[in-house]
Amino acid sequence: MAIRSGVAIASLAVAGFMALPACGPPSSTSASSASSTTPRTAWGHPDLQGVWRYEGAIPLERPEQFAERASLTEKEVAERQQLEQEQAAKRLAGQEGAAVGRRSVAESPIRGNEYNSFWQDHGRPRQVSSRTSLITDPPDGRLPFTADARKAEARASARYGVGPFESYLDPDTGERCLTDGVTGMMWQGPNGGHNRIVQSPGYVTIMHEEYRDRRVIPLDGRPHGNIRQWFGDAVGRWEGDTLVVDTTNFLDRTNYEWANIWTRPSESLRLVERFKRIDANTMEYTITVEDPTTFTRPWTAVIPISKLSNDTQIYEYACHEGNYAMPNLLRGGRTDAARAASKVRRP
Amino acid sequence: MRAGSRVAVTVALVAALSACAPSGASQSTSYVAPRTADGVPDLNGVWQTLNTANYDIQAHPARPALAIIPATPRTGTPGLVRATHTDLPALALRPLGAVGGVPAGASVVEGDEIPYQPWALAKKKENAEHWLERDPEIKCFMPGVPRATYMPYPLQILQSTNTVLIAYEFAGTTRTIHLDTVGNSPSPSWMGWSRGRWEGDTLVVEVTDFNEDTWFDRAGNFHSDALHVVERYTPVSPYHLMYEATIEDPKVFTRPWKMRMPLYRRFDADAQIREYKCVEFVEQLMYGQLGVIDPATGAVNK
């Protein structure tokens, strides 16, 4: 073999080191060709590592007022920017419990919302964009719910924070400290929407702070397994500098209460995600959700996610360990039931 | 320089090949682990212990169940009175039969002695007697360190440049080990705050900022929030890591003490960390009697 340049020597040396882990576990997939400014890991993969969080103000679904419009006018963008500044100031002053993807105080059925506000992540003003929805397909920017799913979503919306709470199955999956679902994991989470991505040869691991949700995604080309899980069975691959993760084999947990039913897993769910760095501090995260149990057709959302400063940490989220809310909620449910019964007895 | 580089590459490749050759177990002094692209020992993989430390980190004989009703004191002269039974499984565990038994096991504690202060030894014994009500494992609480290492579930080491993750199967817990500078922990926690460094081929992890809510095993061994654990992960063959944990807790023990055990590489096909989201498994146990109704039994709670 003729060694033609120092570059070739360097890449051979890398290949030599790459071969080392192959003694034990399966080796990593080959590095994609370096073609862009995307940083690289020591072993040559595109580097997506860091702590990421959705800090945008774009709603998942297009608000009805914008109907068929995918973009806002400059004037509308300026108005929203103004509104966002005001709301952020209110949040910081403790007057506003709203956080990304959740209801504002005005919309919340929970009086005052103080308790939830305490937990939520008050932060910088969210980034305003001219886009009217994260959903890019269907073109109307709305979730293509089946008729039954639409009814279920309306029921979930009416129940959330209201109850009744007669047993531990009545709170939503988040209040039970299970998860809010894999579909929104990268960009939802008012109490801990930070995600740390860590790469090691052959794997991308995503840690979501809220509920300490974790996904260890293999990149070695293995096929899907046959074991169903809450977060399914994820396999990843590089397409150029884009990480593509294909997840199937979800458990059916449509029998539980979900705050947002579009995040619920069923056995027919297939989730395809694309992670692509578009500048130093932004990742374009694209999800395509296919699940005939809940939707009439596949839908796609494109979500700009921000990289936070290098000293940002993910902290331990001991939700279940400290779920004092559950016994208190159930105690409240029993008190309500006892009061209702005594009213019946004393007309 | 080209020729020189070629020699260096050849040396690296030869080193790689020789590192793959099997070596005798526990030859920790002679074994040189393969290197990552960053040039540090490569500990990546799915690992698991093969011991009974989660039952009891000290030496223990087999017994019929984790919770037992002790045998009543004997009366009369052996051989002249009717047979009596020995310890029985607690009533709640009796239907499990042989499945619910505890296998015998050697101590993973150096010298088999845990140097409890007198009050703490009494509390350990009390914990053991009330295991069924008190062991945090039963409630699917995060197991703490080092218990997470020797629970009967695999763990996966995922090594990046400045970060090592340990992904545990039980309760979906993940530890972030910071190899670079990191600020202090903002609060006590179940899994502690981990700072790592390399000492030769050994990954040394200082773990601090624990709460006092985790145990060491199902035998009631415990600690306080002053716990400080120093873990050492040393590759001793392509298929084994030697794991050591030094335990220091001046509120509970009279001196530091040490555990030591091998971790085995899981190299069965498709070895990986699965979900064990046990919150779902314990909700009825923890909350069934608290609501208006228990949906598992249909019982109306009064």
Boltz contact constraints between the chains, C-beta under 6 A:
constraints:
  - contact:
      token1: [A, 9]
      token2: [B, 5]
      max_distance: 6.0
  - contact:
      token1: [A, 12]
      token2: [B, 9]
      max_distance: 6.0
  - contact:
      token1: [A, 13]
      token2: [B, 9]
      max_distance: 6.0
  - contact:
      token1: [A, 16]
      token2: [B, 12]
      max_distance: 6.0
  - contact:
      token1: [A, 16]
      token2: [B, 13]
      max_distance: 6.0
  - contact:
      token1: [A, 16]
      token2: [B, 16]
      max_distance: 6.0
  - contact:
      token1: [A, 17]
      token2: [B, 37]
      max_distance: 6.0
  - contact:
      token1: [A, 19]
      token2: [B, 16]
      max_distance: 6.0
  - contact:
      token1: [A, 20]
      token2: [B, 16]
      max_distance: 6.0
  - contact:
      token1: [A, 20]
      token2: [B, 34]
      max_distance: 6.0
  - contact:
      token1: [A, 20]
      token2: [B, 35]
      max_distance: 6.0
  - contact:
      token1: [A, 21]
      token2: [B, 42]
      max_distance: 6.0
  - contact:
      token1: [A, 21]
      token2: [B, 44]
      max_distance: 6.0
  - contact:
      token1: [A, 23]
      token2: [B, 20]
      max_distance: 6.0
  - contact:
      token1: [A, 23]
      token2: [B, 34]
      max_distance: 6.0
  - contact:
      token1: [A, 23]
      token2: [B, 238]
      max_distance: 6.0
  - contact:
      token1: [A, 24]
      token2: [B, 45]
      max_distance: 6.0
  - contact:
      token1: [A, 24]
      token2: [B, 238]
      max_distance: 6.0
  - contact:
      token1: [A, 25]
      token2: [B, 45]
      max_distance: 6.0
  - contact:
      token1: [A, 42]
      token2: [B, 37]
      max_distance: 6.0
  - contact:
      token1: [A, 42]
      token2: [B, 38]
      max_distance: 6.0
  - contact:
      token1: [A, 42]
      token2: [B, 161]
      max_distance: 6.0
  - contact:
      token1: [A, 43]
      token2: [B, 37]
      max_distance: 6.0
  - contact:
      token1: [A, 166]
      token2: [B, 291]
      max_distance: 6.0
  - contact:
      token1: [A, 166]
      token2: [B, 292]
      max_distance: 6.0
  - contact:
      token1: [A, 166]
      token2: [B, 293]
      max_distance: 6.0
  - contact:
      token1: [A, 167]
      token2: [B, 291]
      max_distance: 6.0
  - contact:
      token1: [A, 167]
      token2: [B, 293]
      max_distance: 6.0
  - contact:
      token1: [A, 167]
      token2: [B, 295]
      max_distance: 6.0
  - contact:
      token1: [A, 168]
      token2: [B, 283]
      max_distance: 6.0
  - contact:
      token1: [A, 168]
      token2: [B, 287]
      max_distance: 6.0
  - contact:
      token1: [A, 169]
      token2: [B, 295]
      max_distance: 6.0
  - contact:
      token1: [A, 177]
      token2: [B, 279]
      max_distance: 6.0
  - contact:
      token1: [A, 178]
      token2: [B, 279]
      max_distance: 6.0
  - contact:
      token1: [A, 198]
      token2: [B, 160]
      max_distance: 6.0
  - contact:
      token1: [A, 198]
      token2: [B, 163]
      max_distance: 6.0
  - contact:
      token1: [A, 198]
      token2: [B, 165]
      max_distance: 6.0
  - contact:
      token1: [A, 199]
      token2: [B, 160]
      max_distance: 6.0
  - contact:
      token1: [A, 200]
      token2: [B, 44]
      max_distance: 6.0
  - contact:
      token1: [A, 200]
      token2: [B, 158]
      max_distance: 6.0
  - contact:
      token1: [A, 200]
      token2: [B, 159]
      max_distance: 6.0
  - contact:
      token1: [A, 200]
      token2: [B, 160]
      max_distance: 6.0
  - contact:
      token1: [A, 203]
      token2: [B, 158]
      max_distance: 6.0
  - contact:
      token1: [A, 205]
      token2: [B, 158]
      max_distance: 6.0
  - contact:
      token1: [A, 205]
      token2: [B, 165]
      max_distance: 6.0
  - contact:
      token1: [A, 207]
      token2: [B, 174]
      max_distance: 6.0
  - contact:
      token1: [A, 214]
      token2: [B, 172]
      max_distance: 6.0
  - contact:
      token1: [A, 214]
      token2: [B, 174]
      max_distance: 6.0
  - contact:
      token1: [A, 216]
      token2: [B, 167]
      max_distance: 6.0
  - contact:
      token1: [A, 216]
      token2: [B, 273]
      max_distance: 6.0
  - contact:
      token1: [A, 229]
      token2: [B, 275]
      max_distance: 6.0
  - contact:
      token1: [A, 230]
      token2: [B, 275]
      max_distance: 6.0
  - contact:
      token1: [A, 230]
      token2: [B, 277]
      max_distance: 6.0
  - contact:
      token1: [A, 316]
      token2: [B, 189]
      max_distance: 6.0
  - contact:
      token1: [A, 318]
      token2: [B, 190]
      max_distance: 6.0
  - contact:
      token1: [A, 320]
      token2: [B, 279]
      max_distance: 6.0
  - contact:
      token1: [A, 321]
      token2: [B, 141]
      max_distance: 6.0
  - contact:
      token1: [A, 326]
      token2: [B, 287]
      max_distance: 6.0
  - contact:
      token1: [A, 327]
      token2: [B, 290]
      max_distance: 6.0
  - contact:
      token1: [A, 330]
      token2: [B, 290]
      max_distance: 6.0
  - contact:
      token1: [A, 330]
      token2: [B, 291]
      max_distance: 6.0
  - contact:
      token1: [A, 333]
      token2: [B, 292]
      max_distance: 6.0
  - contact:
      token1: [A, 334]
      token2: [B, 292]
      max_distance: 6.0
  - contact:
      token1: [A, 337]
      token2: [B, 292]
      max_distance: 6.0
